Amino acid sequence: MHRVPRALTVLAVLTTATWLTASSSQAQAPSARKGGVLRVALIGEPPTLDAHATTAVITREIVVNMYEGLFALDAKYQPVPLLAERAETLDGGKRYLVHLRNNVKFHNGKTLGAADVVASLKRWGAVASPGKSVFKNVGSVEVKGPLSVEIRLKEPSSALLTILAQVDSAAVIYPKEIVDATGEGQLKEYIGTGPFKFVEHRPDRHIKLARFDGYAARSEAASGLAGQRVAHVDELLFLPVPDYATRQAGITTGEYQYIQQIKPDQYDRIKATPGVEPVVVKPYGWATIVLNTKQGLMTDRRLRQAVQAALDVEPMMLAGLGHKDFYRLDPGIVFPEQPYYSRVAAASYNQRDRDKAKRLLKEAGYAGQPVRWLVTTEYEHHYKPALVAKSQLEEVGLKIDLQVSDWASVVQRRNKPELWDAFSTAFVFQPEPTVSAQVLCEWPGWWCNPDKEALLQAMGREFDTRKRAAIWEKVQTVFYAEAPRIKIGDYFRLDARRKDVQGYEPGPYMHFWNVWLDRR
């Protein structure tokens, strides 16, 4: 039996408050802490509540409380059983036998079984970007008993359990009947096994979740996303509040108990606000420009390289974050805190070479066609860097057509290659790089370079962490040579909570189980 290598040795989490409890004590909070409505102000509307269908973080931050997968990431970002009772790794990593927990209930009262898992994994493999990548190597997924599922692979995988534990475009388990009714289309019912259940979605007003009293919690102490999960509050109310100032005013008055994505230049003000604590996560993500390699102008590598050559990323990051303590310039396409980090091909990052950019545009025969660039104002670290980039790129001769909309519309439009040439986004922390959006062929941008694909497959088969890191260096070299996405810089996230929100642990994955409201 092979051991899955550690996906992450260190994640530096900077917090600006002293948190009152550890995970284990959160899960054991007394019943007196039960009750209340936790109001969470989000940056806008999610594009969907289907975990399989999007990598949008705003979707994940809601549905992580509703849906669960076979495994979860613990505090060290290692996969441990969640809906699974245990897993056997057989045939040198080519076959996985997953045994499920008994008497786990879905929100509709149905008991979880192997057929639900098989149906959900097959849909995830057909719909989700990481699922499509994984299923290139899947031979079969079969029921082997009422509570047993077998996953057969074409080649060994060192990362399968970590991928199944990830929460972005996650391999969550839905009832088979829901999957059969939905197929690869839009999810028709939002039913999972998590500590909170879906109640209603009133667009532009709120998404309401309520405690699921039939929830089957694990007995182990909480650790990261793993272990015991307890729904202390009666309801979670997620409210779309696109305006930064409105979110900040609401946390000050107590209208909201938790808000996300505060402007970093407001850190000192938040820290000084009575009854409020800032929540900082470092690292959190890296800002990027995704270029369309499937259709349109940016299928020409020389044009992509021209964009990469022209940009000066320091003013872009300063515009987007507004505070030098909340970003860093770094060429790695994973974070320095991760074991696969490398500075290889660093000379291609932040080149600030206008002459080279102009030469590449001339070689490509660029004739002033507009570059259609999708962006939202709901994330300032998307919008303001795009404004700076527009100015810089127009100075070398590119014509930039910034098309501004809400984030949900950007997410929907980016799936249609005929509609755009570039879009602004950010890649958040992922413990397993082979299925991270920055390298996925199936993700919008559709970077399907055969050399890169072969390297990712080789990395997936490799169990030695050092050898995997060496392969990842080659991936990063191809990344900078091809310029399918333009890295701008790493950024750190600033949220805030009211001090009566107890038990919240800052980290890359916002969630609200094991959290209660102090009503004293």
N, C-alpha and C positions, 0 to 999 in steps of 0.2 A: 504494500500500500504506500503510495507516494504522499508526501507531505506538500501541501500547497504553500509556496513561499510567502513570506510576509509581504503584503502589498504596500505597506507604509510603516517605516520605523518611527517617524516623528511627524506630528503635525503641531506646529507652534500655534497655540491659541492664546491670544492676548485678551485678557478681560480687564475692564476698568472698574470692576466692583468686586467685593468679596462675597462670593456666593455662599448662601447659608448652610447648604447641605450637600452631601455627596449623593451619587446616584442611588446607592442602596437605601439611604435614609429617605430619599424622595419617595421611593416605591412603597415605603412602610409608613407614610404619613398617616396619622390617625383619622378616623372617620369624621371627626369634628371639622376637618379641612375640606370636606366634601360639599360641593354646591357652587352656585354662581355662574355667571356668563363671562367668558373671557373674550374681549373685543380686540381683534387684531386688524390693524390698518395696513393693507397691501398697496402696492404701487398701481394696481389696476385690476382688470378682469383677466382670469385665466383663459387661454384659448380653448381648453377642454378640461374635463375632469377624468379623462381616460388616461391612466398612468402609462399604458402601452404606447399611446399615440403621439407623445411629444416629449422633447427634452426640456421644455420650458420650465425653468425653476419655479415660477409662480404656481404652476400646476402641482409640482412635487410638494411644495410647502403646505398645500392644503391636503392633498390626498394621502400623504404619508401617515396621517392620523386615521385614515379610513381603511386603507388596503394594506395587506401584508404579503410577503414572499416566503419562500421556503427557508431562507437564511437572512440574517441581519449582520451588519457590521458592528463589532464591539468597539470599546474605547480605543483599542489599538488598531482599528480598521481591518480586523481579521473576521472572516465569515464564520458565524456560529449558527446553530439551528434556531429557527423561529417557528414556522409551521411544521418544519421537519422535526422529527424526534432525533434522528441521526442519519448519517450518510456513509456509505461504503465506497471507497475509491478502488476500483478493480482493474485488472488487465493493464497495469502500468499507466493508468489515467485515461483509458479509452472507454471505460464503462463506470457509470455512477449509479448506485442503487440507493434511492432516497426513501426512508421510512417516515411516515407522517405521524403526527400526534393524534391521539384518539380523542373524540368528543369535542373537536373544535367546531364552533358554530359560525355560519355566515349570518349577516344582519337580517336575512329573511327567515332564519330559523333552521335552514338546511344544515346538515352535518357535513363537514369537509371530507372528501374522499379522493382517491387516486384519479378518478375520471375528471374531476374538476381541475386537478393539477395538469394532467395531460392536455386537456383542451386549452387551458390558459397558456401553457408554455408554447404550444403550437401557434396560438394566435400571436403571442409576443414575438415569436420567431418570424412571423409573417409581417407584422406591423411595426415593431419598434426598431429603431436604428441599431442599437447594440444587439437586439435579438436577431436581426437579419445577418449581422456579422457572425454571431455565434452559430447560427443554424447552417452556415456554409459547411460547418464541420460536424453537424449532427446527422447520424444515420437514422436513428429512430428514438421516439419517446413513447413508452408503452406502460400500460397498467400491468403490474405484476402481482396484484392482490388488492383487497379493499383499501389498504393503507400503504401500498408500496408502488413506486414508480421507478422504471429503469430508463436511463439516458445513455444511449450508445453513440459514441463519437467515431468519426473516421480516422482521426489522429488524436494522440493524447493531448489533454488540456491541463495546464498547470493553474489556470485562472478561472475555471468554470464556476466554482462555488463563490468566489469573490464577485464575479459578474452577476450571479443570481442574487447576491446580497445587496447590490447597488440600488440606489433609490431614484436615479434619474432614468426616465423611460424604463421603469423598473419591471421586473418579471413577477408582478403581483398575481395573486390567484383570485379569479372570479368564479362564481358558480358556472358549471358546464352549460346550464340552460341559458344563462346570460350570454355566454360566448357563442353558443349555437344561434341565438337570435340575432346577434350582432355581426358575426363574421369579422371581416376586416373593415367594416364600416364604423360609423359613430356608435359609441356605447349608448345603449338605450336605458339602462338602469345602473345605478352606482351602488353596488353591493360588494362588500368585502368582509374581512374577519377582524378588522382593527378595533381598538378601544373606543373609537367614535364612529357613529353611523351618519350617513347623509340624510338630511331632512328636507332642505329646499335650496334652490338657487334662484334668486331674484336678480336678474342681470342689472348691473350698475347700482345695486343696493346692498346685497349681501349673499354669502353662502353660509348656510347654517348646518352645523354638525351637532349631534347630541350624544351623550354618553350611551354606549351599548352595554346594557346591564347583563347581557348574556356572554360578555367577552370572556374568553378562556386565556387568562394570563399565564405566562411561564412562571416557574417558581424561583428561578435564579435571580440574584441581585442584578439590578439594572447596570448596564455597561454600554455607553454609547447608545446605539439604537437597539441593542440586544438586551435580553433578560426581561425582567418583569415590567409590564406596562400597566399603569393604573390611570383611569380617567377620573380625576378628582372633580373637575368642574362639570356642571350640568350641560353646558353648551359652549361650543366654539363658534364665534361669529366673525367671519372674514369679510372685511369691508373694503371695496375698491376706493382708494383715495389717491388719485394720481398726483395731486399737488403736494409738493414737499412741505410748504409752509403750513398747509392745512393739517397734514399728519403731525407735524411738530407741535402745532397749537393744540391739537387734540390730546397728545400725550401730556402736555402741560396742565390742561384743565381736568384730565381724568376721563375724557370721553372715550379714549382708547387706552387699553392697558399694555399693549405692545404695538410698536410701529417698526416697519422695516425701511431700510435704504434712506437714512438721513444724510444730508450733505455733510461731508467730513469737516468743512469749515465751520460747522455748527457744534463741533465736539465740546469745546469749552463751555458753550452756553448750555448744552444738554447736561453736562457734568454739574453745572451750578444750579440747575432747576430743582427746586424742592420736590421730593417724592419721586424723582426719576433717576434711573441709572443707565448710563450708556452701555451698549453691548458691542464689543469689537471682536471681529474674527479675522485672524491673520495667519496664513494667507486665505483668501476666499476665492478669487478668480483672476483671469487675465482678459483684458479687453482686446478685441480683435476686429478686423474687417474681413468678412468672408467674401470671396470672389467666386463667381459662377463659372466653373470649369466645364459645364455641360453644354451650355447654349449661350450664344451672344458674343459680345466683344472679348470677354475675359477668358474665352477658350484659347486665345493666343497667349502663350506663356510669356512672351516678351512684354506684353502690356501689363501682366501681373507683376513681372519683375521691375517694370518701370515704376509702378505704384510703390513696391517695396523699397526701391532705391531712393525715391524722392522724399519719403516722409522723415520728419524730425519728430520723434515721439514724445520728447520731454514736454513741450508746450501742449501737446494733445492730452497727456495725462494730467498735467496741472490744471487745464481747463475742465477736465471731467471730474476730478476729485477735489480740487481747490485747497488741498492741504498736503504738503510734501511727506508728512508722516503716514499717509494713507495710500501710497503707491511706491513702486520701485521699478526701475528699468532693468530687465533681465532677458536674455535670449532663450532661456529654456522653455520648452513647450510642455513640461511639467514643472512643478515648483521645486526650489532648492531644498525644501524639507522632505522631498520624496527620494527613494533610493535610486530612481531611474534618471535623476536630474543630470543634465550635461550642458556645457557651454559650446559644444561643437557647432561649427558654422556661425559662430557669433559675429563674424565680420559682415554677414548679410543682414544683421539686425540693426535698425536705427542708423542706416547708412548716411542719410542727409546729403546725397550725391545728386544734385539737380542735373549736372551735365550728363551723367550716366542715364538718368531717367529720360532726358530729351533724346539721347542717342537711341535708346531702346524704342521709344515712340516712333522715331523716324524709321528704324529698321522694320517695325511692325506695319508701317504704312498707315499709321493712325491719321484720320482725316477729320477730326473734330466731332465724331459721333458722341452723343451724350452718354455718360455712365449713369445708369439708373440705380440709385443708391437708396435702399430702404432703411429708415431709422425711426426711433421713437423718442419723444421728449420725456417719457415716463421714467427712463433711466438716464440720468445726466452723464454717467460714464459711457453711455452710448452716443448721446446726442452732441454734447459739447466737443468731444474729440473729432466727431465727424465734421463739425463746422470748421475746426482748425485744419483738418485734412483737406477739406474742399478748397480752402484758400491756398494751401501748399501745392496741391495737385494742379490747380488752375494756373499757378505760376510757371509750371513746366509744360503747360499746353493741353492738359486734359480738360474736358468740359464735364462738370459734375452736376447731375440733376438729383438733388436731395429730395426724397419723397417721404414726408413726415406723416406718421399715423400713430395710433395707439399700438401697444406692444402685441396685443392679441391679433391685430390685423397684420403686423409684420410677420408673426409666426405663421399665419395662414398663407400669406402671399409668398413667403420664401420657399414654400413647397412646390411652387409653379415656376420652373426654370425660364419660361418665356417672359416673365414679368420683371426680371431684375438682373443687374450685373454685379451688385455688391450689396451687402447689408452689414449693419453694425450689431455686434452682440458681445457676449463674454463667455468664456469657458470656465466653469467652476471646478472645484476640486473633485477628482475621481481617483480612487485608489488603484484601479487597474487601467493602465494607459492604452492597452490594445483595443479597448472599446470606447475610448474617449472621443467626443465629437470632433476634436481637432484633426483626427486622422481617419474618421470613418468614411468609406466610400458611399454608404447609403444615406448619409446626412446631407441636408441642403448645402449646395456647393458641389457635391458629387465628385469629390477628388478620388478618382479610381485608378491611380497610377499602379501598373503591375509590379514594379519593383517594391513599392511600399506595401502592397498587399502580400507579397511573398515574405517580406520581413515580418509583418504582423503575424502571419501564420506560423513562422518559425519561432517567434517569441512566445506564441500561445502554446507551442509544444514543449518549450524549454522550462525545466523546473529549477535550474540554478539561477539565483538572483543576479549574480555577477554577469553571467552569460546573457541573461535577459537585458541587463543594462547596456551591454555592448551592442546588442541588436537594436535597442532603442536609439542609441547614438546614430546608427545608420538611418533609422527612420527620420530623425531630426535633420540629418544632412539632406535627405531627399525633400523634406518639407521646405527647407530654405531654398533649395535649387528650383523647386516647382512653384513656390509662392502661391499656394491655393488659398491660404488665409494669411493675413498680415498681423503679426503680433505687435500690439502697442505697448502693453506693460501689465505687471501684476497690480492688483488693487486689493484693499482690505475693506471689509464691510462694517458699516456703522448702523446699528439698530438701537432701539431704546425700549426699556420696560418700566412700568410703574413699580415702586418698591413693594407693593402688596402682591405682586406676582412672584410667588415663591417656588423654589425647586427648579427654575429654568437654568439649563446648562448651555452656555454658548458653544457653538461649534459650527461646522460647515452645513449641518442639516437641521434647520429649524423644525421643531416639533413640540407638541403640547401635552403629551401624556406625562405623568409623574410631576405635573405642575398644578399648584393650587393657589387660591386667592386668600390672603390673610385678611379677614374681615373684622379684626379687632379694632 
